[in-house]
């Protein structure tokens, strides 16, 4: 059966049907079929529920609502609004933090359920104006933005720090084995436990270890509300995630570094190449497939972040996954939560496809 499938897939391309390729596909296809059978049914049921108003654990027959759940989740508008004018000065009203106060969107839009997500100042014009981005489900759109910002910065920092760690432990020095074991400790700790530990260290008072150390070093003059100040919550989450997951990135990159032949570095040294030039001309090009795989793993994992946000922030700051949990468990909206799950699934699939295409993560790389 598998042979017939291979003959159909590679019809007209006999070069791909050599013995090694056929053996690899013989091992891969049964696994793929099992994964498809296991994943297809839950995915089908989730999509069907997303088209209804089903309540979680409810016994009543759900009503078919079509794409209403998706329309509400993805309902977004872009409108131009002026700043609020101060009657006394005739200028724009400025808040205590220095930001401009903008007018609300049209009342009819508010009645339809739209809420402003953010205002982007526009250049020019006699009166300051902004591009008001509003949505029907502001919490979900905010969750998407929060998750994307968290993913971008955490994965970027993990790549830089992980690559540095991998290159250090890949060099020859005494105690290298011990260093490899120690650097994996943060990654080995379950996320819920590490998040709880960081929650204690990031306390808003001077009793928090982080605040105390920074104050003793005169970096800050007063305790910072790391977990309750909206401007500090995402940086705090990124810091905790980088501390925990950078060792995993280092482990993946270390495996790639150890596959690079030492002869290349010896030849570069004989030719007088500097370490910087050796890094950019030898290490990075040969490490590119491994970097691609590591980025795919970490990006998909970061897009699904749940436990870290749930422990550190509760309902104060929601990621896509924690918003999905709140919708299902606390709001009892099974159909709506299913639509959220489908959107998350599509977004993650798009990211995976784009990563593989852009980074050219192939066995021949």
N, C-alpha and C positions, 0 to 999 in steps of 0.2 A: 504493500500500500504506500509506504513512504517513498519507495523508488518511483512509483507512478506519479506521486506528487512532485518529486524532484524533476522528473522528465517534463512535466507540464510547466513548472515554474521556469525552468531553464531551457525551454524549447528553442532551438535555433542558436544556442550559445554553448556549444560543446566544450569550450575551454573551461567553463565553470564546473563541469561535471567530472573533474579528475577525482582520483580516489580519496585524497585528503578532504576535499570539499564535500564529497558525498558522505564521508564518514562523519564530518562535523554536523551536517544537516540531519543525518540519521539520529544523532544524539540530541539535537536541538528541537526538532519538530515535535516529538512526543511531549517534551516539556512545554512548548508553546501551546499545544492543544489542551493540555491540562490547565494551564493558566487561563486560557480563553474560556474554557468550560466553567472554571471556578469563578471568574470575574464577570462573565457575561450576564448571568442571572441576577446578581445583586445590582449591577448597573442598569439592567432593564427595569427592575422593580423601582429603583430610585427615580428613573426618568418618568415612569408611569405615575408615581406618587407626586412628582413635581407638577403634574398637570391637574392636580386636585387640591381641595382645601382640607385634606385629611388632618385630623387632630391626633396628636401622639397618644397612644393607648386608648383612643376613643372607640366606642362601639357603634356610633352612628355611621351610616353609609356616607362616604365623602361625595362631594359634588365636583363635577368636571368644570374646571375654570380655564382650560386651555393654556395659553401663554401669559396669563395675567400675572402669575408669580414672577416670571422672568421680566415682564414689562415693568413691574414695580421695583425689582432689584436693579435693573439696568436703566431705569428712567433717569435721564440726566439732561440738563439744560445749560446753555451758556448765554448770559444776558449782560448787557452793559448798564451799570448803575453809577450815578454820581455820588460824590461824597456828601455827607450831611453838613449843611451850612450852619455856622454859628451866627445867630441873630445879632449879636453884639459886634463881632469883628468882621462879619461878612466872609470869613474864610472857612476852611474845612475844620470840623470838630476833630480834635486830636485827643486820644486817650492818654492816660497817665504813663503808659509804656512807650509813648511816642508814635503809635500806629494811628492811621486815619480811620475814622468811623464812617462806614459806608451806609447808604440808604438800603432798605430792604427791597427785595424783588417785588414785582407787581402783586397786589393783594389777591387777584384771581389765581395766581400760581400758588400762593400760600394756601388758599382754600382747596386747591387740587392736591395738596399734600407735599409740595416741593419745599425743601429747606436748604438754605445756603450752606455749602460745604466749605468754600474758600473764596477769597477775593484776590484777584491778581491786578495790581495797579497797571494802568495803560499810560503810555507816554503821550505828551502833547495835550492841546486843548486848554481853553481858558479856565474851565472847571475840572478839577481832578476827577477821573473816572476809573472804574475798575471792571474787570471781567468777572462777573459773579457766576461761579460754578455751583449749581444746585441740583439736588436729586430727590427722588421720591423716598428712597431708603438711605438717608444720610449715614446711618451707622455702618451699613454694609460697604458703601463707597469709601467711607473713612477707614474701614477695616482693610480694604484693598490697598489704599494708599499707604497705610501703616505697614502692612506686610511687605509691600514692594520696597519701601525705604529701608526697613529692617533687613530684608534679603540682600539688597544692593550693598549696603555698608558692611554687614556682618560677613558675607561671603568674600568681599574684597579684602577686608582686613585679615580674615582667616587664610586667604591665599598668600598674602605677603608674609604674615607671621609664620604660617605653616611651612612655606618654602625656606625661610631663614632657619627654622628649627631643623628641617630635614637636611639642609646643607651642613649644619653644625654637627649633627649626630652622624652624618655620613663620612666625616673626616676622621682620620686616625688620631685618637688621643686616649690616654688612660682613663678608664671608667666610662667608656662609651656605652657599654651594655647597661650599666646602671642608669645612665642618663636616659636611654631609650625607655627603660621601665618606668622611671619617675615621670616622664613627660606624658605618659598615658593615663596617669591617675585621674586627672580632671575628666577625661573622656569616659573612664570606667565608672564614674559615679553617676547613678541615675539622675536624669534631669530634674525630677521633682525634688530630690534631696539637695542637689546643688543649688537649685533655685531658692529653696527654703533657707539654706545657709547664707546665700547672698542677700536674701530679704532681711536677715538679722544684721548682716554687716552694713547694709545700706539704710539703716534706720534714719529717720529724719532728724533725730536729736543728736547731740554730741556723744551719746552712748554708742552710736554706730561706729564700727571700726574705721570705715572709709572716711567718714566725716572727721573723726578724731585725728587720723593720720594726716589728712590734707590740711587740717587746721594747725597741727603741730609743725608741719612743713611750711606754713604760711602761704599755702596755695589758695586757700579760701579763708575768709574772715569770720564766717558764721556757718552753722550747719545747713546743708542743702537738702531739700525734699526730693530725693532721687526718685522715689516711687509714687509720689503724689503730684509733683509739678509736671504738667503736660509737656513742657519744653525739655524736661530731663528724663522722662520715662523711656523714650525710645533709645537715647544714648545709653541709659543704664541697661536696658535689655540687650543691646548690641554688645556691651562690655561683658556681660555674663555669658552670652552665647559664644563670643570669641574665646573667652577663657576656657570654656568647656570643650569647644569643637576644633580649635586650632590644632591640638595634638592629633586628631583624626586626620585632618588635612595633611599634617606633616608625615603621618604614617603612610598615606597613599603616595605622596610625592617621594618619600624615601625609597619605596619599592621601585619607582621609576628611575631614581638616581642610580640605584645599584645595578641597573641593566645597561648603563652607559659604559662602554669599554674604557678601561684606564689608559689604553694605548693612545687614545685621542688626546687626553690631557698631557701625556708625556711628549707627544709630537708637538703640541701647541707650545709647551714649555721650551722645547729645543728651538722652535722657530722664534722664540722671544715674545710670544703673545702675553699680554698682561692678564691678570685674573678677571678684570672687567670684560675684556674682549673675549676671553675664553668662556665666560658665563653667557654672553649674548650670542656668540657664534657656535658654541658647542652644546652647553647645558640646556639652554632654553629651547632651541629647535628640537633636540632629541627628547626633551621632557614634555613637549607639547601634547602628545596623545594622553599622557598621564594627567596633565593639568586639566585637559578637557573632561576626562572621566571624573576627576575629583570635583570639578565645578558643577557637573551635572548632578552628582550625588548630593553635594551640599546645597545647591540652589533648590532642588526639589524638596529637600528636607526642610530648608528654611521657609519655603512657601507654605508648608504644612504646620508651621510652629503652633503649638497649642499649650503644652504643659508649662512652658516657661512664662508665657503671658498670663495663664490662668493662676499660677502661684503668685507671681509678682504683683499683678495689677487687678485681678478679679474682673469686675465689670468696668473699671475705670478706663482701660485701654484695651481695645479688642483687635485681634487679628482676624483673618478670614475664618480660621478654624474655631476660634473661641466664639466668634459671632454665630457660627453654625450651631455650636453647642448651646448657646444661650437661646437661640430660636427654637431648637428642638426640645430641650429639657425644661427650661424655665417658662417659655412662652407656649409650649405644647403645640407648635405649628409644624406638624410632620411634613405636610405638602410643601410649605414654604422653605423649610430646612432642606428638603430634597432638592429643590431648585438651586439653593445655595451650593449644595454638594456638587451638582452637575456643572455649575459655573466654575467652581474651584477645579474640578476635574479637567475641564476644557482649558483653563488657564495654565495648569501644570503641564498638560499635554503640549500646548503651544510652546511653552518655555523649553521643554525637553527637545522638541523637534528643531527649534531655532538654534539651541546650543549645539546639537549634533551637526547641523548643517554649517553653522558659522565656524565652529572649531574643528570641523572635519575629523571627528572622532571615529577613526576607522582602524582596522587592523593593519592596513598597509601604510599608515602614516609613519 
